[in-house]
Amino acid sequence: MADKTHVQLLAYLKDAHALEQMSLTMTATAAKVAKDPTLRALFQQHHEETQEHERLIRERIEAHGEKTSTLKDVGGRVTALAKGVAAMVPSDTPGRLARDGYVQEHTEIASYELLRRVAERAGDLQTAEVAQRILENERQTAEKIAGNWDLAADLSLQTAGATPSSGGASAGAAASTATPVAAGAAATTGTPAGAEPSGTTDSPAATGVAETSGGSDPDPRGSVARPLGTDPNVEGDEGVPMPPDPVPSPGEVDRARLGEDDVSEQAP
């Protein structure tokens, strides 16, 4: 089992080394043909990093007593690993340079993810550490390429003689700002858009005026006099003092008595 694991580890090391050789060719060519300074600097920097990657993997292969393989030796296997990479030499348009470089970086990322895990299981911690170190660098390069997709697309259109259209951006802006003013006003005022405002107003202020002017006094004690202590709903209510009854004169008393006598005589 240990021998088979060691054999598999060497196979993955040689695959990684072949991929680095391929990347050396691609990055060198891309740095030469890229006319944009941003893309040229990106590929030139990664070409220098790839030289270091190739050296590190070669040393790990030699540490196991093996010799590195040439691209010709492992061409078929690496071609299967790097499926999607157009050719050894990348296309010369900016968009294709970025595309091919992005595919190459992710092929290497997959290779080093696998190599690190196999090295750990084989007990080769030095190879696992090297694989992790290169893996982080490959991810950083892939992120840099991804951060320049817009630039690559615009440069590709310019190379083809086309002018990048801004119609999509304008349409998006129009869609985001197309708020119906009439509908917004209707929602604010409570009146449907296009409808005439009614002549009546149901505002709380108007309702309050009508109730005040046409309603009854909420406290009858303010307008009707009561005898003292006659309000059963209010404890200790003193009421409103009543004026004293007028004292009848002697003549009024006599006339009242005569009237009572007349009534009693007429009774059957």
C-alpha positions in Angstrom: 0.0 0.0 0.0 2.8 2.4 0.9 4.6 1.7 -2.4 1.4 2.4 -4.4 0.8 5.6 -2.5 4.4 6.7 -3.3 3.9 5.9 -7.0 0.7 7.9 -7.1 2.4 10.8 -5.3 5.2 10.8 -7.9 2.6 10.8 -10.7 0.9 13.8 -9.3 4.2 15.6 -8.8 5.2 15.0 -12.5 1.8 16.2 -13.7 2.2 19.4 -11.6 5.6 19.9 -13.1 4.3 19.5 -16.6 1.6 22.0 -16.0 4.2 24.5 -14.7 6.2 24.0 -17.9 3.0 24.7 -19.9 2.3 27.8 -17.8 5.8 29.1 -18.4 5.2 29.0 -22.2 1.8 30.6 -21.9 2.7 33.4 -19.6 5.9 34.3 -21.5 3.9 34.6 -24.8 1.0 36.5 -23.2 3.4 39.0 -21.6 4.9 39.7 -25.1 1.6 40.0 -27.1 -0.4 41.9 -24.5 -0.6 45.5 -25.6 -2.4 46.8 -22.5 0.0 47.6 -19.7 -2.2 46.2 -17.0 -2.6 42.8 -18.6 1.1 42.7 -19.7 2.3 43.4 -16.1 -0.1 40.7 -14.8 1.3 38.0 -17.1 4.9 39.1 -16.6 4.6 38.9 -12.8 3.0 35.5 -13.0 5.7 34.2 -15.4 8.3 35.0 -12.8 6.2 33.3 -10.1 5.8 30.3 -12.4 9.6 29.9 -12.7 9.7 29.6 -8.9 6.9 27.1 -8.9 8.7 24.9 -11.5 11.9 24.9 -9.4 10.1 23.9 -6.2 8.2 21.0 -7.8 11.4 19.8 -9.7 13.3 19.7 -6.4 10.5 17.6 -4.8 10.6 15.1 -7.7 14.4 14.9 -7.4 14.1 14.4 -3.6 12.3 11.1 -4.4 15.1 10.0 -6.6 13.2 10.6 -9.8 13.8 12.8 -12.9 11.4 15.4 -14.2 9.3 14.6 -17.3 9.2 16.7 -20.4 6.0 17.9 -21.9 6.4 15.4 -24.6 6.6 12.6 -22.1 3.4 13.4 -20.4 1.7 15.4 -23.1 -1.4 13.2 -23.4 -2.1 13.1 -19.6 -1.5 16.8 -19.2 -3.7 17.6 -22.2 -6.5 15.7 -20.5 -5.9 17.6 -17.2 -5.8 20.9 -19.0 -8.9 20.4 -21.1 -10.2 23.7 -22.0 -6.8 25.4 -22.6 -6.8 26.2 -26.3 -3.1 25.6 -27.1 0.4 25.9 -25.8 0.5 29.4 -27.2 -2.5 31.6 -26.1 -4.5 33.7 -28.5 -3.4 37.2 -29.0 -6.7 39.0 -28.3 -7.0 40.5 -24.8 -10.2 38.6 -24.0 -8.7 35.2 -25.0 -5.5 35.9 -23.2 -7.5 36.5 -20.0 -9.7 33.5 -20.7 -6.9 31.0 -21.4 -4.9 32.3 -18.4 -7.9 31.9 -16.1 -8.5 28.3 -17.3 -4.8 27.5 -16.9 -4.8 28.8 -13.3 -7.8 26.8 -12.3 -6.3 23.6 -13.8 -3.2 24.2 -11.7 -5.4 24.9 -8.6 -7.1 21.5 -9.1 -3.8 19.8 -9.6 -2.3 21.2 -6.4 -5.4 20.6 -4.3 -5.0 16.9 -5.2 -1.2 16.8 -4.8 -1.4 18.3 -1.3 -3.8 15.7 -0.1 -2.0 12.8 -1.6 1.3 14.1 -0.1 -0.3 14.3 3.3 -1.5 10.7 3.1 1.9 9.6 1.9 3.6 11.3 4.9 5.5 13.7 2.6 4.9 16.9 4.6 7.5 18.9 2.6 5.7 18.2 -0.6 2.4 19.0 1.0 3.8 22.3 2.2 5.1 23.2 -1.2 1.8 22.4 -2.8 -0.1 24.6 -0.3 2.3 27.5 -1.0 1.9 27.3 -4.7 -1.8 26.7 -4.4 -2.3 30.0 -2.6 -0.3 31.9 -5.3 -2.3 30.3 -8.1 -5.6 31.4 -6.4 -4.3 35.0 -6.1 -3.4 35.1 -9.8 -6.8 33.7 -10.8 -8.5 36.5 -8.7 -6.3 39.1 -10.4 -7.4 37.9 -13.9 -11.1 37.8 -12.7 -10.7 41.4 -11.6 -9.9 42.5 -15.1 -12.8 40.9 -17.1 -14.4 44.3 -18.0 -11.0 45.6 -19.2 -10.4 42.4 -21.3 -13.9 42.6 -22.8 -13.6 46.3 -23.8 -10.1 45.8 -25.2 -11.3 42.8 -27.3 -14.1 44.9 -28.7 -11.7 47.7 -29.5 -9.3 45.3 -31.2 -12.2 44.0 -33.4 -13.1 47.6 -34.3 -16.3 47.6 -32.3 -17.4 50.2 -29.9 -18.7 49.0 -26.5 -22.4 49.8 -26.2 -23.7 51.6 -23.2 -27.3 50.8 -24.0 -27.5 48.1 -21.4 -26.4 50.5 -18.6 -28.7 53.2 -19.8 -31.7 50.9 -19.9 -30.8 49.6 -16.4 -30.7 53.2 -15.1 -34.0 54.0 -16.7 -35.6 51.0 -15.2 -34.3 51.8 -11.7 -35.6 55.5 -11.9 -38.9 54.9 -13.6 -41.2 55.7 -10.7 -44.7 56.9 -11.8 -44.9 60.5 -10.4 -48.7 60.5 -10.7 -49.0 57.3 -8.8 -46.7 58.5 -6.1 -48.7 61.7 -5.7 -51.9 59.7 -5.5 -50.4 57.5 -2.8 -49.4 60.6 -0.8 -52.7 62.5 -1.1 -55.1 59.6 -1.1 -56.6 60.7 -4.4 -56.5 58.2 -7.4 -54.3 59.4 -10.2 -56.3 61.4 -12.8 -59.4 61.8 -10.5 -60.9 65.1 -9.6 -60.6 65.9 -5.9 -63.9 65.8 -4.1 -65.5 68.9 -2.5 -65.9 67.2 0.9 -63.2 66.8 3.3 -63.2 64.1 5.9 -60.3 65.5 7.9 -60.4 65.1 11.7 -60.2 68.9 12.1 -63.4 69.5 10.0 -65.2 66.8 11.8 -64.3 68.2 15.1 -65.7 71.7 14.2 -69.0 70.1 13.2 -69.3 68.2 16.4 -68.5 71.3 18.5 -71.0 73.6 16.7 -73.9 71.3 16.3 -73.7 68.9 19.2 -75.1 69.1 22.7 -73.0 70.3 25.6 -71.3 67.2 27.0 -71.8 68.4 30.6 -75.4 69.5 31.2 -74.3 71.0 34.5 -72.9 73.9 32.5 -76.3 75.0 31.3 -79.0 73.6 33.6 -79.4 74.6 37.3 -80.2 71.8 39.7 -81.2 71.9 43.4 -78.5 71.3 45.8 -77.3 67.7 46.1 -79.5 66.3 43.3 -76.8 64.8 41.0 -76.6 61.1 41.9 -73.7 60.5 39.5 -71.2 62.8 41.3 -70.3 62.0 44.8 -70.3 65.2 47.0 -71.9 67.3 44.2 -73.1 70.5 45.7 -75.2 71.3 42.7 -76.0 74.9 41.7 -77.9 77.0 44.3 -81.6 77.5 43.3 -83.2 81.0 43.7 -85.7 81.1 46.7 -89.5 80.9 45.9 -91.2 84.3 46.0 -93.4 85.0 49.1 -97.1 85.6 48.0 -98.8 88.8 49.1 -102.0 88.6 51.3 -104.2 89.5 48.4 -102.8 86.7 46.3 -103.4 84.2 49.1 -107.1 85.4 49.4 -107.7 85.1 45.7 -106.2 81.6 45.7 -108.5 80.5 48.5 -111.6 81.9 46.8 -110.7 80.0 43.7 -110.5 76.8 45.7 -114.0 77.4 47.2 -115.5 77.9 43.8 -114.1 74.7 42.6 -115.4 72.7 45.7 -119.0 74.2 45.3 -119.2 73.1 41.7 -118.2 69.6 42.5 -121.2 67.1 42.5 
